[in-house]
Amino acid sequence: MASSNLLGRMRAVLDEAGKRLNVPAAGAELLRLHSNALFVLPGKKLVVRIATNPDALRRVAASVRVTQWLAERSFPCVVPAEVGGQPLVVHGHVVSFWQYVEAEPTPVPGAGEMGEILRRLHAQASPVGVDRLTDPLGSVARAVETACEAVSREHRDWLAHRIAALRRTWDELEFPHPPSLIHGDAHPNNLMRESSGRVILGDWDHVAVGPREWDLMQIHYMHRRFGRVSTAQLDEFAHAYGWDIREWSCLDLLVAIRELSGLSPYIRTASAKDFSWEELARRVDSLRKCDSAVRWSPPPAETARSQSTRL
């Protein structure tokens, strides 16, 4: 496993994308290398996102289009950079450019602010051309199907069986609220506080029209698997949003689906990153044992700057 090879490929994609859009990438700093490779171009005040998922073009294009649409309506979100021709595909990877946000480290955005932002988002009209969330396990299913040495045959068989079972259950779900525009990965780690004090929401790769309960579940997933959100913060989140998803009997099912869907970037990068390899094995082992007490580890930050910059 050679993470340097993966990083080298991402830098080559970055350089070529910069040439095509006339945005020099010299001096680019790596922020993160996981589901996306994120680079900051300090002189240009831009962040470049390179998707590791080769099937990401449609959803990245949606993230660019929807965030621009929301920003025009004064919704607190990250904003695409004003460069023509994005997103673009370079060497099989989808590349997008975003305005750089130097987030203030304190006060840290809270669960209540996440609840307020989601309440505002779910009240928005749905822009034309946004896909519906019909299969939240599609990405991980494709990753399992194409996995080679990254996943053992035993784990692949178990994952395929578990994905099929949860897909059937998802199709039968009856949600208590009507569908709306959803973020798709709404948890406090994707919040940033601008120097003005305004809190904005980043990482729109999974934006869709779908059950708002999918957004409301994310913070509970963070609470259960990462221990990053306290029960008091869950209460604060529910109060700010105006409804507590814990009142619905299917919350645990949504968390189980989210646990599987989150494996896809680890499967895609396991052969190139030691952390992904080890974390994938630990997560699948805990799922197979039905051990919900095991705490999972998030991808490590690549640089100090990434602690205050998330897109």
C-alpha positions in Angstrom: 0.0 0.0 0.0 1.5 3.3 -1.1 -0.3 6.4 -0.2 2.4 8.4 -1.9 1.3 6.9 -5.2 -2.3 7.9 -4.6 -1.2 11.4 -3.7 1.1 11.6 -6.7 -1.9 10.8 -9.0 -4.0 13.4 -7.3 -1.3 16.1 -7.7 -1.0 15.1 -11.4 -4.8 15.6 -11.7 -4.6 18.9 -9.9 -1.8 20.2 -12.2 -3.7 19.2 -15.4 -6.9 20.8 -14.1 -5.1 24.0 -13.3 -3.7 24.1 -16.8 -7.1 23.5 -18.5 -8.8 26.3 -16.4 -5.8 28.6 -16.4 -5.5 28.4 -12.6 -1.9 27.7 -11.7 -1.6 25.0 -9.0 2.0 25.8 -7.9 2.3 25.8 -4.1 -0.9 23.8 -3.5 -1.2 22.4 0.0 -2.9 19.1 0.7 -5.8 19.4 3.2 -7.2 15.9 3.1 -7.0 12.7 1.1 -10.0 10.4 1.6 -13.3 10.4 -0.3 -11.9 13.6 -2.0 -8.4 15.0 -2.3 -8.6 18.6 -1.1 -5.9 21.1 -2.0 -5.8 24.8 -1.1 -4.3 27.3 -3.5 -3.4 30.1 -1.0 -2.5 32.7 -3.5 -5.8 32.2 -5.4 -8.0 31.7 -2.2 -9.3 28.6 -3.8 -9.9 25.0 -2.7 -9.7 22.2 -5.3 -11.7 19.0 -4.7 -10.7 15.9 -6.6 -13.1 13.0 -6.2 -11.6 9.5 -5.7 -14.9 8.0 -6.8 -14.8 7.7 -10.6 -18.6 7.9 -10.8 -18.8 11.3 -9.1 -19.4 13.6 -12.1 -23.2 13.9 -11.8 -23.3 14.5 -8.0 -20.3 16.9 -8.1 -22.1 18.9 -10.8 -25.2 18.9 -8.7 -23.2 20.2 -5.7 -21.8 23.1 -7.7 -25.2 24.0 -9.2 -27.2 23.7 -6.0 -24.7 25.6 -3.8 -24.6 28.5 -6.3 -28.4 28.5 -6.3 -28.6 28.5 -2.5 -25.9 31.2 -2.2 -28.0 33.4 -4.4 -30.8 33.0 -1.9 -28.5 34.0 1.0 -28.4 30.4 2.4 -25.3 29.8 4.5 -23.2 27.4 2.4 -19.8 27.2 0.7 -19.7 28.8 -2.8 -18.2 27.5 -6.0 -15.3 29.4 -7.5 -16.0 31.6 -10.5 -14.0 29.6 -12.9 -15.6 28.4 -16.2 -16.0 24.9 -17.3 -16.3 23.2 -13.9 -16.6 20.5 -12.8 -14.3 18.8 -15.2 -13.0 15.3 -15.6 -9.2 14.8 -15.6 -7.6 11.4 -15.9 -10.9 9.8 -14.8 -11.3 12.0 -11.7 -13.9 14.8 -11.2 -12.4 18.1 -10.2 -14.2 21.2 -8.8 -13.0 24.6 -7.6 -14.5 26.4 -4.5 -14.0 29.7 -2.7 -11.6 29.3 0.2 -13.0 29.8 3.7 -10.6 30.5 6.5 -12.8 29.3 9.3 -12.6 30.7 12.8 -11.6 28.0 15.3 -13.8 29.4 18.1 -16.5 29.3 19.0 -16.9 25.9 17.5 -20.3 25.6 15.6 -22.7 23.7 17.7 -25.5 21.1 17.2 -28.1 23.8 17.6 -26.7 25.7 14.7 -26.8 22.5 12.6 -30.4 22.1 13.5 -31.2 25.6 12.5 -29.4 25.3 9.1 -31.2 22.0 8.3 -34.6 23.5 9.2 -33.9 26.3 6.7 -32.6 23.9 4.1 -35.6 21.6 4.3 -37.9 24.6 3.9 -36.3 25.5 0.6 -37.8 24.7 -2.8 -36.0 22.0 -4.7 -34.1 23.4 -7.7 -34.7 21.7 -11.0 -32.4 18.8 -12.0 -31.5 17.5 -8.5 -31.5 13.7 -8.3 -33.7 11.9 -5.8 -32.0 9.8 -3.1 -33.3 6.4 -4.0 -30.4 4.2 -3.1 -28.0 5.4 -0.4 -26.1 2.2 -0.6 -25.4 2.4 -4.3 -21.8 3.8 -4.0 -20.7 1.2 -1.4 -22.3 -1.6 -3.4 -20.3 -0.6 -6.5 -17.1 -0.3 -4.4 -17.6 -3.8 -3.0 -18.3 -5.2 -6.5 -15.0 -3.8 -7.8 -12.9 -4.4 -4.7 -9.9 -6.7 -5.2 -7.1 -7.1 -2.6 -8.7 -4.3 -0.5 -11.4 -6.6 0.9 -11.2 -10.3 1.6 -13.6 -12.6 -0.2 -15.3 -13.4 3.2 -15.9 -9.7 3.9 -17.1 -9.0 0.4 -19.7 -11.8 0.6 -20.9 -10.5 4.0 -21.0 -6.9 2.8 -22.9 -7.8 -0.4 -25.5 -9.8 1.6 -25.9 -7.0 4.2 -26.2 -4.3 1.5 -28.9 -6.3 -0.3 -30.9 -6.8 2.9 -30.8 -3.2 3.9 -31.6 -2.0 0.3 -34.9 -4.1 0.5 -35.7 -2.5 3.9 -35.0 1.0 2.6 -37.4 0.5 -0.3 -40.1 -0.4 2.2 -39.6 2.5 4.6 -42.4 5.0 5.2 -41.0 8.4 6.3 -43.0 10.6 8.6 -42.2 13.8 6.6 -42.5 14.7 2.9 -39.2 14.7 0.9 -37.3 17.9 0.5 -33.9 19.2 -0.6 -31.3 17.5 1.6 -27.6 17.9 2.2 -26.9 14.2 2.5 -24.0 14.3 5.0 -25.1 16.8 7.5 -23.1 16.7 10.7 -21.3 19.3 12.8 -17.9 18.5 11.2 -19.2 20.0 8.0 -20.0 23.3 9.7 -17.6 26.3 9.6 -17.7 29.7 11.2 -16.7 32.6 9.1 -14.8 35.6 10.5 -18.2 37.5 10.5 -19.5 34.9 12.9 -21.9 33.4 10.4 -22.0 29.6 10.4 -22.0 27.9 6.9 -22.4 24.3 5.8 -19.9 22.6 3.5 -19.3 19.3 1.7 -22.4 19.1 -0.6 -21.3 16.1 -2.6 -24.4 14.1 -1.5 -27.1 16.8 -2.1 -30.3 15.4 -3.3 -34.1 15.4 -3.0 -35.0 12.8 -0.4 -36.2 12.0 3.1 -35.2 14.8 5.5 -34.8 12.1 8.1 -31.6 11.1 6.3 -30.1 14.4 7.2 -31.5 14.3 10.8 -29.9 10.9 11.3 -26.3 11.9 10.5 -25.6 13.5 13.9 -26.9 10.4 15.7 -24.5 8.3 13.6 -21.6 10.6 14.7 -22.8 10.2 18.3 -22.9 6.4 18.2 -19.8 5.6 16.2 -17.5 8.4 16.9 -18.6 9.7 20.3 -18.2 13.3 19.0 -21.7 14.4 19.9 -23.1 14.3 23.5 -26.7 13.5 24.4 -27.2 17.1 25.5 -26.1 18.2 22.0 -28.6 15.8 20.4 -31.3 17.5 22.5 -30.0 20.9 21.4 -30.1 19.8 17.8 -33.7 18.4 18.0 -34.9 21.6 19.7 -33.4 23.8 17.1 -34.8 21.8 14.2 -38.2 21.5 15.8 -38.6 17.7 15.7 -36.7 14.9 17.4 -36.0 11.9 15.1 -35.6 9.8 18.2 -39.4 9.8 18.3 -39.4 7.7 15.1 -39.0 3.9 15.3 -36.7 3.6 12.3 -33.8 5.7 13.4 -31.6 2.7 14.2 -32.3 1.3 10.7 -31.1 4.6 9.1 -27.9 4.5 11.2 -27.2 1.0 10.1 -27.6 2.0 6.4 -25.3 5.0 7.1 -22.7 2.8 8.7 -22.4 0.8 5.5 -22.6 3.7 3.1 -19.7 5.3 4.8 -17.4 2.4 3.9 -17.1 3.2 0.2 -14.2 5.7 0.4 -12.3 3.3 2.6 -12.8 0.4 0.2 -11.7 2.6 -2.8 -8.5 3.8 -1.1 -7.6 0.8 1.1 -5.1 -0.5 -1.4 -3.2 2.8 -1.4 -3.6 4.0 2.2 -2.6 2.1 5.4 -5.2 4.0 7.5 -8.0 3.1 5.1 -6.9 -0.6 5.1 -6.8 -0.8 8.8 -9.9 1.2 9.5 -12.0 -0.7 6.9 -11.0 -4.0 8.6 -11.9 -2.7 12.0 -15.3 -1.3 10.9 -16.4 -4.4 9.0 -15.3 -6.6 11.9 -17.4 -4.6 14.4 -20.4 -4.6 12.0 -20.2 -8.4 11.6 -20.1 -8.8 15.3 -23.0 -6.4 15.8 -20.7 -4.5 18.2 -22.0 -1.0 18.4 -19.7 -0.1 21.2 -16.6 0.0 19.0 -15.6 3.6 18.3 -14.6 4.3 14.7 -11.8 6.7 13.7 -12.2 9.5 11.2 -9.6 10.1 8.5 -6.6 11.9 10.0 -6.0 15.6 9.0 -3.3 15.9 6.5 -2.2 19.4 7.6 -2.8 21.9 10.4 -4.7 24.1 8.0 -7.3 21.4 7.4 -8.4 21.8 11.0 -10.0 25.1 10.1 -10.9 24.5 6.5 -13.7 22.1 5.3 -15.5 22.3 2.0 
